[in-house]
Amino acid sequence: MKKYTVKQAAGAVILPILAVVAMVLTGNNIVIALLSTIVVETVYCLLNGIKYQEIEDSLLKGGSNVLGAVLIACWIASGTIPTLLYYEMEIISPALFLPVTFILCFVTAIATGTSWGSAGTMGIALIGVATGLGMPLPLVCGAIISGALIGDKLSPLSDSVLLASASSGTNIFDLIVSMLYTTVPLSIISIILYGVLGIRYSNANINLETINTLLEGLDSTFTINPAMQLPLLIVLVMSIKKIPAFATFTVGIVVSIIMAAAFQNTSLTDVMGATVNGYVCESGIEELDSLLTRGGALSMAQVVFAALMAGMFSGTLKYLGFLDVLIDELRKVIKNSTSLVIMTVCVCLVLMFGGGGQYTTLTLPGVAFRKFYDEMDVHSSVLGRTMEDVGTMIDCAIPWTVSGIYYSGLFGVAVGEYLPFTFMALLSPVIAILNAVLGLGIFRCNDRISYHPFRRRTKDAEK
């Protein structure tokens, strides 16, 4: 393999990253932006005397490491997600409105795999209730966004989780378990703070008209019964048992198809079609139809291609030797697992504030740091978790990102107004760094990934 100077290796990383950031900032689709990294990388390699066949081989090796992912639309058809939403909406009360708002948006996002969908449907309904209570909109928006973000981050159906899993090279369920080390303390802190802030509104009269409309729509469209949660429970149990993701999702899909045909008056053909094309809800209620019309293999095309492009870019850095040169330089700065995680957080923050956006932050750091995590004996799930702690959680806090623009437009509240109450975004990078300093959840490469809140990594030897 050809030997490179530090300058050449840095160029192989920096130029493609500048390309993807420039493409994102000019409004291009993330798949096109990531494709630009491959084009720039290929031209750069050719200019540095690398044969085209070597470049092509490295692209194929990198791309082959990425597994496709499919949203399970038949969970909606089977009644699993509608039943979950129905029961969660029944627990609203004036005294606990803010913490319940956080929980409702969390459950909606984890069930549907979308923070935007959770905020744009359940969140909008809750805004209507909050108005009747006389609550400040920025405060309610903070609770909605925080809940939606944390649910999105922990959902196996979320595109952000799928991207972080693919780019960091970690099993999706290992990643989700690893993320509990930051999401659990964040959730506890948020619920307490929202509870304290909401006490003053405990005696207000609550208007449940918008929530009741959704409840009636769910009840008339689906068979609502606790038994409909069987597919979800099966997937959770298989995940805990560490059964491979492919087998876990396959069993969940099969059980959902059977239940949809048996209990939801849906033909087998329609359910099978939903797994490919997505489920279309026709309740006649716009908000409900918007929330539950989603899923299907084709809807994942952008995520799959984005992960593929990131994997191909990773292949050129890894198999052509550029990454080895940069890692040798990083060794001079990073001495242990603590400094490694902190460095990852800082790089992700630079990408986010530099305009790279969520998708860039959930892919490129995985490319740059994956091998170094192996070198430092830190499990890849920690890398994926750290990218999520920044890429997913603080996107809404930056006015010039897509999420910042979306949420401010959706609620009619400026980012600067809801930000002080969006505790997830404010505290997530802080908790990530604190965990690194304390060694909490910093797994070694051969560790079994499990959640023990105070599990600490033994002190590293200085490199």
N, C-alpha and C positions, 0 to 999 in steps of 0.2 A: 504493500500500500504506500502511496506517495506521502512524503512528509511535508507538512505545511508550517508556515510561520504563524505566529499569533495574529499578525495583521491579516493574513489570508483567511484564517479560521473565523476571526471576528467579522470579516466582510461577508462570509457565508451565512452568518446569522443575522447581522444588522441590516444588510440590504433587503433581504426578503421581508423582515419585520417592518421596515420603513414602507415597503411596497403595500403590505396588507393594511397598515394603518392609513396610508394615503387613500387606498381604495375605499375603506370603510368611511373615512371622513368625507369623501366625495359622493357618498350615498349608494355605493355599489353593494350588491348582495354578498353575504359572507362567503358563499361558495366561490363566486367569481374572485373575491378578494384573496381567498386562500389559494385558488388556482394561480393567481399572479405570483405567489411566493414560489411556486414550482417553476414557473417560466423564468423568473429572475434568477433562481438558484441554478437552473439548467444553463442559462447563458453565462452566469458567473463561473460555473465549473468548466465550461468549454473554454472560456478565456484564460483559465488557469491550467490549461493543458490536460484536462481529464477527458478520457475517451467517452463518446456518447454511450457506448454499450455499458460502461461502468455506471454511468448516471442512471440509465434505464433500469439496470438491475437493482440499484439502491432504491429507486422509486417503488418498484414492485415489491421488494422485501418490506419496505415500510408500510405500504398500503395493505399488504396481506395480513398485517397484524390487527386490522380494524374489523370488528364484528358488526354486522348490521343489527339494527334494533327496530322493534315494531311496537307501536302503541296498541294497547289491548282495547279496541273499541267495543268488543263484545261484552266487556264488563258493564258498559252502559246498557246494551241490549238485554243483558241478563237481569238487570235491576239492581246489581251490586252497588254501583255508584249512586243511582237515584235514591235507594233506600238509605244509604249513608248520609246523603244530603238532607233527606226528609227528617231524620231523627236529630241531626245536629241543629236544624232550624227551630226545633221545638224547645230548645233549652234557653232561649233568650229571656232575660229578665232585666228590669231597669237597674237594679242595684249592682249587677255585675255586667253591664252592657259592654264596657270596653274590653275586659278580659275575654268575655264570650265572643265579641267581635274578632279578637285575635284568634281564638280557637276555631271559630267557624271558617274563617278565611284559610287557616292552616289546613283544616281537614278537607276543604274544597280543593285546595291546590294539591295536596298529597294524593287525593283521589283522582284528579283530572290531569295532573302533571303540568299545570300551567299557572304561574302567578298572575299573568295578565288576565287570563280568563276568570280566575278567582276574584280579582279586584274589579273587573269589568262587569261581573254579574252579581255574585254574592255581595261584593263591596258596595256596588251601587244601591242594592236593596237596603243595606245597612245604613247607608248615608241618608236614605229617606227616613228611617227610624230615628237616627241621631238628630235630624232636623227637628222632629217632633219633641225630642227631649231637650232641645236648646243647647246641645253640645257644640263646641267649636269644631268646625270642619277640619282644620289642620290636625287636631288631636285625634279625631276619628280616622282620618286618612293615614296617620302614622300607624295606628293599630291594624288597619286593613292591610297596608303594604307589608308590615312586619310579619303578620300571620301568613300572607300569601307567599312571601319570600321563603320563610322557613319550611312551608309545605312543599314548595317547588324544589327546594334543596334536598329534601328527603324522599321525594317520590321516584320510584323506579321507572315511572312513565315520563319523567321530565327530560327535555332535550339537553338541559344544562348538565344533569347528572350523567347522561349518556356520553356527552362530549368529554366531560372531565374523566370519566372512566376510560374512554378510548385513548385519550391523549396521555394520560398518566400510566396506562398499561395495567390497570387494576380491575379486579372483579367488581361488578356493579354493587353487589351486596356487601362486599368488604368495604367499599367506599361509603355506603350508607351507614354502616355500623361505625366506621371511623368518624364520620361527621357528627355522631352523637356527642363526641367529646367537646365540640364547640356549640352545637345547637341546643343541647339540654340546658347548660347554664344560661345561655342567651334567652331561652324560652322562659325559664324560671324568673329571671330578672325582669323580663318584659311583662309577664303576667302580674307580678307584684307591683310594678310601676303603674301599669294600666289600672289595676285595682285601686291603688291609692288615688290616682288622678280622677277616677270615676265616682268616688264616694259622694262628691257634692251633688251628683245628679240622681242619687238613689231614690229620692221621693218624687221624681218626675213621672207624669203620665206617659205611657208608651203607646205609640200608634203602630200596630202590627199589620196594617193593610197590605203593604208590599210583600211582607213575609208570608202572609196568609194566601196571597195570590199564587206565590210559588208553591206553597204546600198543596194547594188545591190542584195545581197543574201536575205536580208529581203524582198525586193520589189518583188522578183520572187517567194518566198516561201509562203508569206502571203498576205492577203488583208490588205493594210495599209490605215487606215481611222480614223479620230478623234473619230468616233462613237464607235470604238473598246474599248474605255476607259470606256464604260458604267459599266461593272462589277466592275472595280476599284472604280468608283465614288459611286456606290451603297454601297460597303463595307465601304468606308470612311464616307458616310452620316450616315449609320446605326451605325458605331462606335461612331461618334460624339453624336448620339442620345442615346448612352448607351444601345443599344439593345444587349442582351447576345451574346457572341462570337459564340456559336454553331449555333444560328439562323442566325447571320450575315454571317458566312462562308457558310452555307447551301444555302442561297439566292444567294450569289456570285457564287457558284458552278453551281447552276441551270441556272442562266442567262448566264454564260460562256458556258455551254454545248449547250444551244439553239443557241447562237451566233456562236459557232464553226461549228455547223451543217448548219447554214443559210448562213454564209459568208466565211468560210474557206475551203469549199469543203471537209469536214471531216465527216465521218459517225458517227452516234450516238454511235455505238459499239466501234469505235476507241477512241472517247472522253471518254466514260465511262471506257474503259481499261486504258487510261492515268491517270485517277484519282487514280487508284490502283497501276499500274505498272510504271507510269511516262511517260512523253511525250518524244518521240524520234524525234529530228529534223533531216531531211535529205535534207539539202540545197545543199550539195556537197562542202561546205566551212567549213573546219575543225574547225576554230575558232568559227564560228557561231553555228555549230552543238554542239560543246563542251559547249557553253554558254546556249543553249536552250534545251539540252537533260537533263532533270531533273524532279524532283517532284514525286508525287504519294505517296499513303499511305505506301507502303512497304519501300520506301526510308527513312521514318521516324522511322523505327523500332528501330534503335539504340538510337535515342533521347527519344522515348517513354520508352524503357527499362531503360535507364539511369535515367530518371525522376522517374520511378517506384522504382528503387533501392534506389535512394535518399529518396523517400517518405517512404519506408519501414524502412530505417535506422533512419529517423526522428521519425517514430512511436515508435521504441524501446526507444529512448531518452525521448520522450514526455510521453508516456503512462506507462512506468516503473518508472518514477520519477527522472531519472538522471538529466534532464535538470533543474528541479526545484532547485536542490541543487546548481548547477553551477550559476544559475541566482541569487540566494541569495548572492553568493560571488561577482558576478559582480556588484551588487547594491552598494557595498562598493566603487567601482571605478567609475562607470558611474553615474553621477548626473543628467543629463538632455539629451534632444534630441541631442544636439550638440556633447557631448562626446560619445553618442551612435553611431552616424554616423561615427565619426572619428575612433572609435574603430573598426567598421566594415571595413572601408577602410584599416586600418593597418593589420587586420587579412587577408584580401584578398591579400594585397601586400606580406605578409609573405608566403601565399600559392603559389602565382605566382612565386616569386623569389626562393622559396624552391623547385620548380620543379613540383608542383601539376598540373599546367596547367589550361586552360580555363574551362574545364568541372568541375574540382574539385572546382574551385573558384566560379562557378555559381550554385553549389549545396550545399556543406557542410556549408558555412556561413548561408544559409537559414535555415538549420537544427539547427544550434547553436543559432541563434539570433531571429528566428521568434517569439517565445513567449515573448522574452524580449522587442521587438518592441511593442507588445500588452500591456505589462506592463507599458511601458513608453508613451503610447498613441501616437505612431508614426505609420502611415499607412504602411501596408506591401509593397505598391508600392515603398516606399522610400528604403526599404531593397533591393528589386529587382533592383532598379535603381543603388544603390551603388555597388552591385555585378557586374552589367554590366559596371559601370564606371571604374572598375579595370579589371575584368575577360575578357571582350571583348576588351577593348581599349588598354591595355598595353601588351597583349600577343605577339604582333609583335616586341616589344621593347626589348625582352629578348632573347639573342642568343640561349639559350638551350631549348626553348619551341618549340613546333611543328610549330607554326605560324612563329616564327623567322627563323627557318630552311627553311620553305616553301618559304617565301618571298625572303630571300637572295638567295636561289637557283633559284627561278623563274626569278628574274631580274639580277642575277649575281652581286649583290651589297651587301656588308656586312652590317649587322644590324647597326654597329657603323657608317657607312657612311650615310645611309638614315635616321637614328634616329633623327638627329638635325632638319630635315625637316618634320618629322611626328608629327605635332603639336597636333593632337588628342591624341596620346599616352602620350605625355609629359605633357599636360595640364589637362587631364581628372580627375586624382585623386585630383589635386589642386583645380579645379572648384567644385568638390564634397565636399571637406572640406570647401571651401569658402562659398558655399551654406548653409552648416550646421552651420557655425559661424554666418552668416547673417540671418538664418532662412528662406531662400528662398525655396519654394516648399517642406517644411517639414510638410506634412499633418498630421492631427490628424486622429485617426482611423475612426471617423464618418464623416469626411469631404468628400464632393463631389470632385472627382479628375478632375480638370480643369486647363488649362494653363493661368495663369496671371503672366507675367514675374517677377513682383516685389511683388508678394504675399508673405507676411512674417508670420511666426508662432509667436504668442504672447509668451512672455518669460515664460519658464517653472519654476515651483516651484522646488527648490532643493530637491532632494530625501534624 
